[in-house]
Amino acid sequence: MVKRTFLHALTCSLLLFCAPLFAVEDINRELREAAMVGDPELVEQLLARGGNPNSATRFGKSALMFAAEEGNDEVVMRLLERGADVNGKSVAGCTALTFAAEGGYGELAALLLEHGAKSQVKTRTGWDALMIATRYNHLQVMRVLLAHGANVNTSDKDGMTALMTAADKGYFEAVQLLLQAGADTYVRNRNDATALMIAAQNGRYPIVKLLLQHGASVEAVSSDGATALFWAAGGGHAHTAELLLDAGAAINHQSTEGATALMEAVNAAQEKVVELLLKRGSDVALRDKSGKSALDYARQAGRTEIVRLLERAGKK
């Protein structure tokens, strides 16, 4: 009986001790929810009741991040005024600024930057606010970030820059904005590919033209020795390939394995590109390190019409 009474008293004491902790955690949870739905008055009330502006979920997502994610400017302002850490990071490395960038909230991004937000902070995947804004083509956010000194040549873990991302997705205005801000067209990703190669692979004709006008090199090669012309040929983009040739791309350049743009086009069954390259003087007699020519590859793959084109060109 004495033992049970003692245990009962101990349990009650622990509950009394923990009750305030539970209450505070409830307030903090409500604070994050109020920030997410954009209720500034409730946010103020919860902060006055002891809510912690920097409290976060088990994933490290704070009230400020929830507010920024939803574009709740007024809530963000009130949290900042009450001491919220503008550069606090979640477990995934996200910040209020990266959430604002993802949502396309330009004015909110400016507010955070004016309160000391660091634009160079990267998420676990290696993306910073500028890369995220570029990925979603949020031009207003990009302008704000660049105006506040964001690194225009920032890159992720794969070496992909904001310029490469914009070129890959076909965001002409974003590419234009980045180039005007001084983006380097010579920067390479993990495969030594440039923005020009990536744009060429996807047939982004206007972007390829813009990059060339800003000094992108048609002679640059990726890790396997391929030029932008190879990438355009393999992707089946005849107009883009012609643009590169007009810009001085070497039509008979051979990769580290001896492949040519013509072989790339043949192996990708890109008949129109094959026709273009033959018309522009591609050497059908060239062979790669395995000893095969473009015609050998065409015959091996049973590409009848391409075989005819190559045989006709070989007789000239």
ZILINDA-V655649 format. One record per backbone hydrogen bond with DSSP energy under -1.0 kcal/mol. CO is the residue of the C=O (numbers start at 1). NH is the residue of the N-H. E is the energy in kcal/mol with one decimal. If there is no record, write none. Layout:
# ZILINDA-V655649
co: <CO	CO>
nh: <NH	NH>
e: <E	E>
This chain:
# ZILINDA-V655649
co: <1	2	3	4	5	6	7	8	9	10	11	12	13	14	15	18	19	20	21	22	23	24	25	26	27	28	29	30	31	32	33	34	34	39	40	41	42	43	44	45	46	47	52	57	59	61	62	63	64	65	66	67	71	72	73	74	75	76	77	78	79	80	85	90	92	94	95	96	97	98	99	100	104	105	106	107	108	109	110	112	113	123	125	127	128	129	130	131	132	133	134	137	138	139	140	141	142	143	144	145	146	151	154	156	158	160	161	162	163	164	165	166	170	171	172	173	174	175	176	177	178	179	189	191	193	194	195	196	197	198	199	200	203	204	205	206	207	208	209	210	211	212	222	224	226	227	228	229	230	231	232	233	236	237	238	239	240	241	242	243	244	245	250	255	257	259	260	261	262	263	264	265	266	269	270	271	272	273	274	275	276	277	278	288	292	293	294	295	296	297	298	302	303	304	305	306	307	308	309	310>
nh: <5	6	7	8	9	10	11	12	13	14	15	16	17	18	19	22	23	24	25	26	27	28	29	30	31	32	33	34	35	36	37	38	39	43	44	45	46	47	48	49	51	50	55	60	91	57	66	67	68	69	70	72	73	76	77	78	79	80	81	82	84	83	88	93	124	90	99	100	101	102	103	105	106	109	110	111	112	113	114	117	116	126	157	123	132	133	134	135	136	138	137	139	142	143	144	145	146	147	148	150	149	154	162	159	190	156	165	166	167	168	169	171	172	175	176	177	178	179	180	181	183	182	192	223	189	198	199	200	201	202	204	203	205	208	209	210	211	212	213	214	216	215	225	256	222	231	232	233	234	235	237	236	238	241	242	243	244	245	246	247	249	248	253	258	289	255	264	265	266	267	268	270	269	271	274	275	276	277	278	279	280	282	281	291	288	297	298	299	300	301	303	304	307	308	309	310	311	312	313	314>
e: <-2.2	-2.3	-2.4	-2.3	-2.3	-2.4	-2.5	-2.2	-2.1	-2.3	-2.2	-2.3	-2.2	-2.5	-1.9	-2.5	-2.3	-2.4	-2.3	-2.1	-2.1	-2.6	-2.4	-2.5	-2.3	-2.1	-2.0	-2.7	-2.2	-2.0	-2.2	-1.0	-2.4	-2.1	-2.2	-2.1	-2.6	-2.2	-2.2	-1.3	-2.6	-1.4	-2.0	-2.3	-3.0	-1.8	-2.3	-2.5	-2.5	-2.6	-1.3	-2.8	-1.5	-2.3	-2.5	-2.3	-2.5	-2.4	-2.2	-1.2	-2.5	-1.6	-1.5	-1.9	-3.0	-2.2	-2.0	-2.2	-2.5	-2.2	-1.9	-2.3	-1.2	-2.2	-2.2	-2.1	-2.4	-2.4	-2.4	-2.4	-1.8	-1.9	-1.3	-2.8	-2.3	-2.7	-2.3	-2.4	-1.4	-3.0	-1.5	-1.4	-2.2	-2.6	-2.2	-2.7	-2.7	-2.3	-1.2	-2.3	-1.6	-1.5	-1.0	-1.9	-2.8	-1.8	-2.3	-2.4	-2.4	-2.8	-2.0	-2.5	-1.4	-2.3	-2.7	-2.6	-2.4	-2.5	-2.3	-1.3	-2.5	-1.5	-2.3	-2.5	-1.8	-2.0	-2.5	-2.5	-2.5	-1.2	-2.7	-1.3	-2.0	-2.9	-2.6	-2.0	-2.8	-2.3	-2.0	-1.1	-2.6	-1.6	-2.3	-2.1	-2.4	-1.5	-2.3	-2.6	-3.0	-1.3	-2.5	-1.0	-1.0	-2.4	-2.5	-2.0	-2.1	-2.2	-2.5	-1.2	-2.4	-1.6	-1.2	-1.8	-2.8	-2.3	-2.1	-2.3	-2.4	-2.9	-1.5	-3.1	-1.7	-1.1	-2.1	-2.6	-2.1	-2.9	-2.5	-2.3	-2.0	-2.6	-1.1	-2.0	-2.5	-1.9	-2.1	-2.6	-2.5	-1.8	-2.6	-1.6	-2.5	-2.0	-2.0	-2.4	-2.8	-2.4	-2.0	-2.2>
